[in-house]
Amino acid sequence: MLDICNGFLKISDELTIFPGFSFGQFKHTRFYKNQDGVKIIYLDEQQIIDNKKYIVSLFFRNGKIYMVSLICCDKEFSEKR
């Protein structure tokens, strides 16, 4: 669920991103796997948000959420030769 008025993004029942979300808070979720808080963090598996599959990545700056990337994976495309 994405609430663009308040800046809340519910990725799963255990992970909701919001303004001011910290790397310390992220460390208390099942998605934390000893990642470094100064590099882009890709969540291990695709996440279902509003019935669509996404690859989710997070970037923290000064310990706070700075960027969330969502890449939709609902459709597969093949190259034609």
C-alpha positions as CSV (number, residue, x, y, z in Angstrom):
1,M,0.0,0.0,0.0
2,L,1.3,3.4,-0.9
3,D,0.0,6.6,0.7
4,I,1.5,9.4,-1.2
5,C,-0.1,12.0,1.1
6,N,1.7,10.8,4.2
7,G,4.7,9.1,2.6
8,F,3.9,5.6,3.9
9,L,4.8,2.5,1.9
10,K,3.7,-0.8,3.3
11,I,6.0,-3.4,1.8
12,S,4.9,-6.3,4.0
13,D,3.2,-6.8,7.3
14,E,6.6,-6.4,8.9
15,L,8.0,-3.5,6.9
16,T,6.4,-0.1,6.4
17,I,8.6,2.7,5.2
18,F,7.7,6.2,6.3
19,P,9.4,9.6,6.5
20,G,12.2,9.4,9.0
21,F,12.4,5.6,8.9
22,S,15.9,4.7,10.1
23,F,18.4,2.0,9.3
24,G,18.2,1.0,13.0
25,Q,14.5,0.3,12.6
26,F,15.2,-1.7,9.4
27,K,17.7,-3.8,11.3
28,H,14.8,-5.2,13.4
29,T,13.0,-6.6,10.4
30,R,13.3,-10.1,8.8
31,F,14.7,-8.3,5.7
32,Y,17.9,-7.3,7.5
33,K,20.7,-9.8,6.6
34,N,23.8,-7.9,7.9
35,Q,23.6,-5.4,5.1
36,D,25.7,-2.3,5.2
37,G,23.7,0.9,5.9
38,V,25.7,3.0,3.4
39,K,25.0,0.8,0.3
40,I,21.8,0.2,-1.7
41,I,20.0,-2.7,0.0
42,Y,18.0,-5.1,-2.3
43,L,15.3,-7.1,-0.5
44,D,15.9,-10.8,-1.1
45,E,12.6,-11.8,-2.7
46,Q,10.0,-10.0,-4.8
47,Q,7.4,-8.2,-2.7
48,I,3.7,-8.0,-3.4
49,I,2.4,-4.5,-3.0
50,D,-1.2,-3.7,-4.1
51,N,-1.4,-7.1,-5.9
52,K,1.7,-6.4,-8.0
53,K,5.2,-8.0,-7.7
54,Y,8.1,-5.7,-7.2
55,I,11.9,-5.8,-6.7
56,V,12.4,-3.4,-3.8
57,S,15.6,-1.6,-2.9
58,L,16.3,0.8,-0.1
59,F,19.0,3.5,0.3
60,F,19.8,5.2,3.6
61,R,21.6,8.4,4.0
62,N,22.9,9.5,7.5
63,G,21.0,6.6,8.9
64,K,17.5,7.7,7.5
65,I,15.7,6.4,4.5
66,Y,16.6,8.5,1.5
67,M,15.3,6.5,-1.5
68,V,13.0,3.5,-2.2
69,S,13.1,1.9,-5.6
70,L,10.2,-0.3,-6.9
71,I,10.7,-2.2,-10.1
72,C,7.5,-3.9,-11.2
73,C,8.0,-7.5,-12.3
74,D,4.4,-8.4,-13.3
75,K,5.2,-8.9,-16.9
76,E,8.1,-10.6,-18.6
77,F,9.5,-9.4,-21.9
78,S,11.5,-11.5,-24.3
79,E,13.9,-10.2,-26.9
80,K,13.0,-10.9,-30.5
81,R,15.7,-11.7,-32.8
